[in-house]
């Protein structure tokens, strides 16, 4: 049974840390802003040298970086919240309370949702203010994309956290870098069709690749994405989420059996 007051207590512990620490604020606002400025200004330059003939390209770059920032921050926050308690040697205190693994998972999901939503709203407003790109012009597809990104980010974050449970803080770099393995093959800025054949096959098993492919179909061609892609997206997301939850629970139990919570290393 998941108790809402314990979930809220878990979230509140991390909200206090966000308010009190400078680096957590950087994660939410600074780095996404830098990425947006770099790719936004690049798109403006490309538009100018092409006499605005490729105006859609700007939207592809700006929208791509907003969506990818959402993927990255969602998955990162799940594993980093675990690491923060490991670094501060707080895991033993945390799990000596009635807090259950289910409540931790729910609290972590809500926390990552809150932080990623702040990032998304801020960068979307900045994109409109500086470059005139309105992400809301995507209509209903925007909602489907954000839901898909959140679910995949949560799944990937749980998978990363399960590795930290199993191998300890010596693989803590995975919290920031493991997602980079799929960055080049997710079709963030270019179609999956340009990838080498073996990589394009792998990309077809990533739900986020359908988000970016569908996004380009709307922005560049002005067409509705293929129904098959829209159907595959949620199916793959559910598979990844189930896998992530199972691995997280298995990793949690393994860490508990090893006594890792007492001396996390």
N, C-alpha and C positions, 0 to 999 in steps of 0.2 A: 504493500500500500504506500503510495507516494503522498507525503505530507507537504502541502503547499508552503507552510511556514518554514520548513527546513530547506526547501528549494529556494525560497526567498532569502534566507539567511546565507546560503551559499553564494547567491548572486550578489548580495549586499557586500560580502567580504571582498569580492573582486571590484565592485563599483567604487568602494572606498580607495582601493589601490589605484584605479584609473584617475580619480580626482586628485590623489596625493602625489602621483609620480609623473614626471615630465615625459619619460620615454613611452609610456602607454598612450599618452595623447598624441605623440608623434606617429605611432602606429595607425591611429585612427584618421588623422588629418594630413600630416606633413608628407609622408612618402606617397600616398595616393595623389596628392596635389602635384608633387614633382613629376610623377609619371604622366599625369594629365597634361601638364605644361609642355613637357618634352615632345610627346606625341601630337599634341594639339598644334604646337608651333611648327612641327615637321609637316603636318597636313596642310597648314596654311602656306608654307613654302612650296610644297608640291603643287598646290592649286595655282599659285602665281606663275610658276614656270611652265605650267600646262595651260595657261590662259583660262583657268577655271573650267576647262573641258572635263576634268575629273572631279567635279565638286562632291560626288558621292564618296570619294575616297577618304575625304576628311571625316565624314560620318562614320565610316568603317573603322578608322583608326581610333577616333575618340570613343565611340561606343564600345569597341573592343577592349580598350584599356579600362573603361569603367566596369564592364562586366568581369574582366579578369581580376581587377582589384577586389571585387566582391567575392570571387572564388577563393582568392589567396587569403583574404582576411578572415573569411568564415572558417576555413580549415585550420588556419594558424591559431586562432583564438582557443580552439578546443584543446590542442596539445600544449599550448603555452600556459593555459590556466593550470594544467597538471604540473608543468615544470616549475611554475612559480611556487607552488606548495612544496615541491621537492627541494628547490633551492633554499627555501626558508626553513626547511626541516619541520614543516607544518603537517605533513601527511599523517603522522602518528596521532597528532591532536585531532585532526579532521576525522579520522576513521575510528577514534575512540568515542565519538558521539553516536547518536542513533541514526545519523545520516546513512542512507543506503546507496548502493551503486546506481540504482534507478533514479534517485533524486539528484545525484551528482550529474548524471547524463542529461536530465531535463534542465537542471540549472545551467549546465554548460551550453546547451542548445540555445536557451533563452538569452544568455549572456552574449554569445557569438552573434545571435540575431540582432540584438540591440546595437552592438558595436559596428557590425557590418552595415546595418541600416543607416547609422550616422554617417559612415564613410560614403555610402551610395548617395544619400541625399545631398551631402556637401559637394561631392565631385560632379553630380548631375547639375546642381545649381551653378557651379563654377564653369562647367562646359557650356551652359546656356549663356552665362554672363560674358565670358571671354571669347567664345567661338561661335555663338549663335546656334549651337547644336541642341535640339530639344529631344531628349530621349523619350519623352512621353508621346511623341508622334508615332511611336510603334504601336500604340493602342493596346488591345488585349494581349498581344504577344509579349509585351513588357512584363506583365504579371506572370505569364507562364515561364518566361526566361528566369525571372528572379526566384520563383519557387524552385525551378530546376537547379539553379546555381546554389541556393541554400542547401537543398537536400544533398547534392553531390559534395559540397564543401563540408557538411556535417559528416557524411560517410567517410570522406578522405581524412578528416580530422580524427575520427575514431580509430581508423586504421593506423594513423601515425601514433596516436596515443597508446595503442596496443603494443606497438614496437618499443615505446619508451617503458611501458610496464615490464616488458620482457627483457630488454637489454640495458635498461637504466639510463642515466643522464649522459652516458658516453655516446649515445646516439641522439642527443638533444638537438643537434643541428638539423635533424629531420623535420623538426617543427617549422623551419623556414625553407628548407631546401628540397624536401622530398617531392613537393608539388611541382618543382621545376622540371622534373622528369617528363611530365605530360604537357608542359608549357609549349614546347615547339611543335607538338603533334596535335594540339587541340584546335588548330585553325583559328587562332585568335585574330590574326591580321591577314590571313591568306587562306584560300580554299584548301580543304583536305586533299583535293585532287592533285595538288602540286607536290605532295609528299612522295617519297619513294614507296613503291607498292606495299612492302611489308609494314611500313609505318602507317600508311593510309588504312590498312586493314585493322591495325591496333586502334587507330583513331575512331573507327566505327563502333568500338566498344566503350567509348567515352561519351557519356550523355552531354557533357559541355560542348563537344564538337558539333552536336546538332544545334545547340543554342547559337553558336557563332555562325554556322552555315545558314541557318534560318534568318538570322539577323542580316546577313549580307544579301540574302534573297529579297528581303523587304526593302532595304536601303538602296541597293544598287539596281535591282531589276524592277522594284515596285510590285513584286508578285507575292502571292501567298505561299509560304513554305510547303513542301510536299507533306501530305497527310501521314505518309509512312514515317517521316522523321518526327513529326509531332506525337505519334503513337509510341515510337521507340524510346523517346526521351524519358517519359515517366517510368516505363518498364525497367530500363537500365538503372534509373535512379533508385527504384525500390530494391533492386538486386544489390546495388552497392551499399545502400543504407542498412539492409539486413546483414550483409557481410561485415560492415563496420561495427554494428552493435554487437554481433556475436564475438568478433575478435576483441573488442574492448572488454567485454565481460570475461572472456577467457583470460586475457592479459591481466585483468584486475585480480582474478582468483589466483593466477600464477604468482603475481607479485605478493599477494597476501600470504600465500603458502611459504614463500621464500623469506618472509619477514622484511621485504624491501621497504615497506612503509616506515620501519623504525630507523633504518640507515640507508636512505636512497642515495645511490651513487651510480 
